[in-house]
Amino acid sequence: MRNIWIVPGIVMPIVVIADQLTKFRIYDLLGGVEGNSIPLLGDWLKFTFVKNTGVAFGMFQNFPYVFTITSILISIGALYFYRTQLPNQNPLVQLTVGAIVGGAIGNIIDRLRIGYVIDFIHVTWFPGIFNIADACISVGVVVLALVLMLHGEQPKQATPTTGEALANGGEQNS
């Protein structure tokens, strides 16, 4: 059995690094001033600096500590669910879990470091301004749901317990 943590273990830090680097760059570029904006594709796409104390796309503002704790617990729960319930041998499931948890970690870092999440991707016809982490979480959840719906319930491969592995002369995989 392949190690189920390799793909998420690669994807998570890539998402966190991309998210944090873009936020640092946007902060410098727009001076950290809320509402400052740079058009990218006319009025269709802009970088607009926003301090988000809520959740994705600016919903539920002014509860930063609640969302920090909740985000940490959800991330831990997602990893546990991935390990115990999801078809974790599926590379697409591995990729999406890495993107979802990496995105959550990126936003948790902001909340712990500065008390809010930096959002900046402003698609003017779309409600809300978001960041790389939000996009990874949202796309990851949608793709994961589609994979689970299209492939049905495929039980994950059972991992032998230490005792079973030793009794069979094999190794335990985790």
N, C-alpha and C positions, 0 to 999 in steps of 0.2 A: 504494500500500500504506500502510495506517495505521501510525503509529508504535507499535510493540509495547511501548514503555516507559511510555506515558502512564498507563494504568490501574494497573499495578504501582507506578509512581512516585507515584501518589496514595494507593493503599491502604497501602503500606508505612509511610509516616510516620503515617498515621491510627492504624494498629495499634500502632506504637511509642509514640505519645503516649498513647493510651488505656491501654495496658499500664503505662507508667511512672506516669501520674497515679493510676491505681487502686492501684498498689503504694505510692506515697508516702502516699496517703490511708489505706490499711489500716495502714501502719506507724504513722502518727500515731494513728489510731483505737484500735489494739490495743496501743500502747506499745512495739512492737518486741519483745514478749515472746512467745517461742515457746509455742504452745499456747493463748494467749488467744483467746477465741472470743465471737462475738456471734450469737445465733440470728436468722435472717431469716424463715423459714417453719417455726416450731416446731422439731422435731428433724430435719426433712427437709433444710433448707438453712441453712448457717451460713457466716460469715466466720471462719476460723480461721487465725491467723498461723503460718506454717511457714517455716523456713530450709532450703531445698532445695539440697544440694550435688550432687545427682544429676541425672537428666534428667527428662523429663515424668512427672508423677504420683509423683515421689519415688523412681523406680527408680535403681539403681546409685549409691548415695551415696558420698561421700568421694573423688571423682576430679575436683575442680572445674577444674583446669588442662587436663586431658585433654579435658573436655567443652567448655571454652571454645575451644580450638584446633580441635577437631572441629566445633563449631558454625559457626565462621568458615569452615572449609573446605567444609562442606556447603552453606552459604549461597552461597558463590562458585560451587560446582559446580551448585547449583540454578539460578542465574541463567544460567550457561553452557548447561546442558541446556535451559532455557527458550528461549534464543536460537537454539540449533542443532538441537534435536530435537523439541520439543513443537509442537503446532498453535497457535502463538502469536498467530494472528489471531482465535482464539476468545475472546470477552470473558470467559467463565467461567474459562478457563485463565488469562487475565491476572489476573483477580480472585484466584483461588486462589494463584497464585504470589506475588502481593503480600501476601496474608495469611500464607502460610508463611514467606516471608523476613522480613516485618515482625515476626512472632512470634519468629523466631530472633534477630533483632537486639534485640528487647526483653529477651530472656533473656541475651544476650551482654552487654548493658549492665549488668545486675545482676551478673553474674559478674566483670566487670572492675572495677566500682565497689565492690562490697561482698563479693565472694568466694562468694556464694551467690545463688540465685534466690528471691525472695519468692513463696510460694504462699499462697493464701487462700480460694479457692472450694471449699467443703466440702459436697458432696452426700453425705449420710451413707450412702446405700445404694451409693454408687460407691466403688471402691477408689482411694484417693489423693486428694490435695488439689492443686488446680491454679490457674492464673492466666489472664488474658486471652490472653497469648502462647501458652501451651500449647493453649488452646481453638482459637485461630486456626490453629496448626500442625496440630492433629489434624483439625479440620473441613476445613481446606484440603486435606490429603492425601487424605481420604476422598472429597471432592467431585471433586478432580482425577482420582483413580482411576476414579470412576464416569463422569466425562465421557469419559475415554479408553476405557473399556470399552464404553460405550453408543454412542459415535460411531466406534468402530474406529480404526484407524490412518489418520489423515488427515495426509499429509505437510504440513509447513508450507510456505507460499508461499516460493519461492526468492527470495532477495535478490540482485540482480545485483551483481557485483563492480564496483569503481570503473572498471576498464577496459571492462567490458561496458556499463555505464551511459553512459560517455562515448562509446563507439562507437555506441550507439543514440541518442545525443542526449538521453538521459534523466538523471534524478538517481538517485543511490544512496540507498536507504532503509535505515536501521538503527534 
